[in-house]
């Protein structure tokens, strides 16, 4: 294993694994000059991505998404609320992102990860501002009852690009969402119409079982390090090279949001433009993955 | 009830809270009723195990028994918390949590606070704590979906995750529970059966050594019923351990998804 900086006997005697742990930056640089990453990817390539819908039977909509090893489980539970006076015919969406202790060695019970609330906030900002969901579709009876969609996303395995995976799982869960048929009972409560008590009250939402998703947001996180741009970083890459840029574009290619939460590298406009270009490619990939997942559901 | 802008409005689940299905399970002395999933009284749900579910962990396992789905990750042996006293032997730290969507009504999973310590007690007798002095092994479980017999599934899955992490144990730990419903004993009960049970018995054992690490009995039991229940559990644990062992040996244990 010839190291590029064979600056003496000490380094050349180290085996690759030890070198990787002791000098992570040098290890990465030796790969980056060859435009390769330690896992064999080129710099602009995202990891293999998959999505499976309907992973949780107890939820109204759910999806399991994997980007490389990063695994997200998203599920939506529909509950009923009284809409606010300002918007009597709009429902609501509550989004929460969790990093349970199983997902990473850095999270322990009682000591939650710092990133979880950050991702949580980014997710709700992105989903609510993208206009993907028309909140009016969540209305049941104007001024009286509307849906509250609780979207909970659990990170099962954290290996970088958490926001990208979480957003994809959220979108996939919404595309799988099947709204239960409900009716209003005598006490003014909304209840599920079950097969057993058919012929009771008239259902209030027979036609509105699915939400129409327009301009779906997709994202790509990139690392900026010197002049290199690394798409879809692993947890190891994120810990070594700390400057991240996350670009969110919708399915028509419009910019939804852009995050560059600090970091030692200051980005030039050109670097940001490169990130946007990479995201544009990635959106097409993700759109296909999502379409395939939904098509697979319809066949069943 | 009024939803306030900004705050979280109070919500309720539209699913009926008083289940009408109670009539489906006949609690009286009727011996001939059929379980909701069509199983025999002494038949367990098909068990599925997979190791290596979480790459970030030292060892992990996923278990699926019908609708009960759990993931267990094992971290360590690693440095104990700073505040811990010096210890010649290793420490075991367990935590069980539920996802908010695990139960039919959102966020009810937090009722099971005792599961963490029960998991700890079920496992500690099986682990060779002397093999990692001064350090801690963390066993974290997440119930993705609760479908009944959650704790036994968590315990069996945890012992598989420990084996996957290479933690030394005297034997795999398998756990099975039975519910007493009227005159019948039903093994590996689903949620519905658990909610109408007169009593429950959970047995955790190391099958190849024929040693019990934990036995929990709650509710109404007669002595012959307890003997019968224990024997059923021991037999089922032995079968379960073979499935778990197959999973550890199997060629697919290293595969993704």
Interface residues (C-beta under 8 A of the other chain):
Chain A: X50 X56 X57 X58 X59 X62 X66 X69 X71 X73 X75 X77 X78 X79 X80 X81 X82 X83 X84 X85 X86 X92 X94 X96 X98 X100 X101 X102 X103 X104 X105 X108 X109 X148 X150 X152 X154 X156 X157 X158 X159 X180 X182 X189 X190 X191 X192 X194 X196 X235
Chain B: X1 X2 X3 X4 X5 X8 X9 X10 X11 X12 X13 X14 X15 X16 X20 X53 X54 X55 X56 X57 X60 X67 X71 X72 X73 X75 X78 X95 X97 X99 X100 X101 X102 X103 X104 X106 X138 X140 X141 X142 X144 X145 X146 X256 X257
